[in-house]
Amino acid sequence: MANEKTKILIIGSGPAGYTAAIYASRANLAPVLYQGIEPGGQLTTTTEIENFPGYPDGTTGTSLMEDLRRQAERLGTDIRTGIVTATDFSARPFKVTIDGGTVIEADALIVATGATARYLGLESELEYRGMGVSACATCDGFFYRKKDVAVVGGGDTACEEATYLATLCRKVYMIVRKDHLRASKAMQDRVFNTPNIEVLFGYNTKEVLGNEDGVNGALLVDGEGKTRTIDIDGFFLAIGHTPNTKVFAGQLELDAEGYIKVEPGTSKTSVKGIFAAGDVKDPRYRQAITAAGSGCMAALDAERFLNGME
């Protein structure tokens, strides 16, 4: 079967991928976009969204992504479902294999595959995802004002999330597996100087507790097997994210954590003609609006590249 050719291929269907598609479509680039096994990306695991501009009454992650999808489709994006199983970026056109079969040849490529939050792997954690279990305090903390919550983790991210939640919530528990925090001294000081944060050292989460209304507690266990239950309304994971870049290893330059490296202030990767957008290159902000903005940047950078301006 002959390879299929396209001017621009977009991999990923979160806010970054769809926004890139909207801009590329309006530039008459006739983009092809592949969405993976989780169309809409991480955002679809968020129930309520109140901080995306243009939705004065709030919206849901699923509704927001459906709006972006419809907009991209209306403007002419060819949206397909499939998993990238192999890539060859050694020469243009770039070759991308979908589901081990179809090969797409693209003159330019936008990678917007996102990052996946790390979870503990508990069944109850999955059961209450979006009903009290969250991997983003900035996204969801607002819904737990004057309530008790827990943060899992002992690094800088966990400390940052805990201190942020402490400004909103009545009480914040930090569930830390080790007998110390891994965070920087400055972050540790912030935690220990915040009166409504209680650090529970030496505990693992055995079960997230709840009912049909959502999370109402967590069952913890220490190194000696002794259990303790805490009453909480929110359970926040802060044990890191894994960028979805495995298939690009050895083809694009990645940082130590696996995020795609880009030229500062642009979306340009280490390979000319390939651009990155969204959480796949952003370990810092991880917000829908910043991902959408970087999708716009990637499409504009790709358009300039295809027009021979760069």
Buried (B, 14 or more C-beta within 10 A) or exposed (E): EEEBEBBBBBBBBBBBBBBBBBBBBEBEBEBBBBBBEBBBBBBBBBBBBEEBEEBEEEBBBBBBBBBBBEBBBEBBBBBEEBBBEEBEBEEBBBBBBBEEEBBBBBBBBBBBBBBBBBBBEBEBBEEBBBBBBBBBBBBBBEBBEEBBBBBBBBBBBBBBBBBBBBEBBEBBBBBBBEEEBBBEEEBBEBBEEBEEBBBBBBBBBBBBBBEEEBBBBBBBBEEEEEEEEBEBBBBBBBBBBEBBBEBBEEBBEBEEEBBBBBEEEBBBBBBEBBBBBBBBBBBEEBBBEBBBBBBBBBBBBBBEBBEEEE
